[in-house]
Amino acid sequence: MAKDDMQLIVYKVLRYLYDCNRRGKTPTFSDLYAALEMPGVPISYLAQILSNMMDSGYISGCCITATKDATLISVSEDAGITISGTEYLSDNNRMKKAAKAAGRAFEIVLDGVIAAAMSRV
């Protein structure tokens, strides 16, 4: 993973939740994970990032449960990005760098993931 992978993951999570909320799509963990396009990200690392994002007030509606054998992440139907999260996404210089790093390919994948999820409803 790159040295800036945490910021890239934060950016992608915020964008996924923002786009879901804006389009009226119920977020799911499987769609979120697909939108990340980072299959090598360990679930425990993603859980730590999501927990930090919730503690910072950027997102809501995620539940993380660590057991002896695994880390479980669930995303509730009302999960979403908060006002603080949208401000962080648009005003933070690191998020602008992460957006550039994610590139146009991420935008296309994100649109595809959400469109596919909406067609399943």
DOTORTOR-381835 format. One record per residue (C-alpha): x, y, z. Coordinates in Angstrom, 1 decimal. Example, Ala and Ser with C-alpha at 12.3 -4.5 7.8 and 13.67 -1.06 7.14 Angstrom:
REM DOTORTOR-381835
> east / north / up
> 12.3 / -4.5 / 7.8
> 13.7 / -1.1 / 7.1
REM end
This chain:
REM DOTORTOR-381835
> east / north / up
> 0.0 / 0.0 / 0.0
> 1.1 / 3.5 / -0.7
> 2.2 / 5.9 / 2.1
> -1.0 / 7.9 / 1.5
> -3.4 / 5.0 / 1.5
> -5.2 / 6.1 / 4.6
> -6.2 / 9.4 / 3.0
> -7.2 / 7.6 / -0.2
> -9.4 / 5.2 / 1.7
> -11.0 / 8.1 / 3.7
> -11.6 / 10.0 / 0.5
> -13.2 / 7.0 / -1.2
> -15.4 / 6.2 / 1.8
> -16.6 / 9.8 / 2.1
> -17.3 / 10.0 / -1.7
> -19.2 / 6.6 / -1.6
> -21.4 / 7.7 / 1.3
> -21.9 / 11.2 / -0.2
> -23.0 / 9.8 / -3.5
> -25.3 / 7.2 / -1.9
> -26.9 / 9.9 / 0.2
> -27.3 / 12.3 / -2.7
> -28.8 / 9.6 / -4.9
> -31.1 / 8.1 / -2.3
> -29.3 / 4.7 / -2.4
> -29.0 / 2.7 / 0.8
> -25.3 / 2.1 / 1.5
> -24.0 / -1.5 / 2.1
> -20.6 / -2.7 / 3.2
> -20.2 / -4.9 / 0.1
> -20.8 / -2.0 / -2.2
> -18.5 / 0.2 / -0.1
> -15.7 / -2.4 / -0.2
> -16.2 / -2.7 / -4.0
> -16.0 / 1.0 / -4.5
> -12.7 / 1.2 / -2.6
> -11.0 / -0.8 / -5.4
> -8.4 / -1.8 / -2.9
> -8.8 / -5.6 / -2.4
> -5.6 / -5.8 / -0.4
> -6.9 / -3.6 / 2.4
> -7.3 / -5.8 / 5.5
> -10.7 / -5.6 / 7.1
> -9.1 / -4.8 / 10.5
> -7.4 / -1.7 / 8.9
> -10.5 / -0.6 / 7.2
> -12.4 / -1.0 / 10.5
> -9.8 / 1.2 / 12.3
> -10.2 / 3.9 / 9.6
> -14.0 / 3.8 / 9.8
> -13.9 / 4.0 / 13.5
> -11.7 / 7.0 / 13.4
> -14.0 / 8.6 / 10.8
> -17.0 / 8.1 / 13.1
> -15.1 / 9.4 / 16.1
> -14.1 / 12.5 / 14.1
> -17.8 / 13.0 / 13.2
> -17.3 / 12.6 / 9.5
> -19.6 / 9.5 / 9.0
> -22.4 / 7.8 / 10.9
> -24.1 / 4.5 / 10.8
> -21.2 / 2.0 / 10.7
> -20.8 / -0.6 / 13.3
> -17.5 / -2.4 / 14.0
> -17.3 / -5.5 / 16.2
> -14.0 / -7.1 / 16.9
> -14.1 / -10.7 / 18.0
> -11.3 / -13.1 / 18.9
> -11.5 / -14.6 / 15.4
> -12.5 / -11.6 / 13.1
> -13.4 / -8.0 / 12.7
> -17.0 / -7.5 / 11.5
> -18.2 / -4.3 / 9.8
> -21.8 / -3.5 / 9.1
> -23.3 / -0.4 / 7.5
> -26.8 / 0.5 / 8.6
> -29.5 / 1.7 / 6.2
> -29.2 / 5.2 / 7.5
> -25.4 / 5.3 / 7.2
> -24.0 / 8.4 / 5.7
> -21.6 / 11.3 / 5.5
> -22.2 / 14.1 / 8.0
> -22.0 / 17.9 / 7.4
> -18.5 / 17.8 / 8.9
> -17.6 / 15.0 / 6.5
> -18.7 / 17.0 / 3.5
> -16.7 / 20.0 / 4.7
> -13.7 / 17.8 / 5.3
> -14.1 / 16.3 / 1.8
> -14.3 / 19.6 / 0.1
> -12.0 / 21.8 / 2.2
> -9.2 / 19.5 / 3.2
> -6.0 / 19.7 / 1.1
> -5.3 / 16.0 / 1.7
> -8.7 / 15.1 / 0.3
> -7.9 / 17.1 / -2.8
> -4.7 / 15.2 / -3.2
> -6.5 / 11.9 / -2.6
> -9.1 / 12.8 / -5.2
> -6.3 / 13.5 / -7.7
> -4.7 / 10.1 / -6.8
> -8.0 / 8.3 / -7.1
> -8.4 / 9.7 / -10.6
> -11.2 / 9.4 / -13.1
> -11.2 / 5.6 / -13.0
> -12.5 / 5.8 / -9.4
> -15.3 / 8.1 / -10.4
> -16.4 / 5.6 / -13.1
> -16.2 / 2.6 / -10.7
> -18.1 / 4.5 / -8.1
> -20.9 / 5.4 / -10.6
> -21.0 / 1.8 / -11.7
> -21.2 / 0.4 / -8.2
> -24.0 / 2.7 / -7.2
> -25.9 / 2.2 / -10.4
> -25.7 / -1.5 / -10.1
> -26.8 / -1.4 / -6.5
> -29.8 / 0.8 / -7.4
> -30.9 / -1.6 / -10.2
> -31.0 / -4.4 / -7.6
> -33.6 / -2.5 / -5.5
REM end
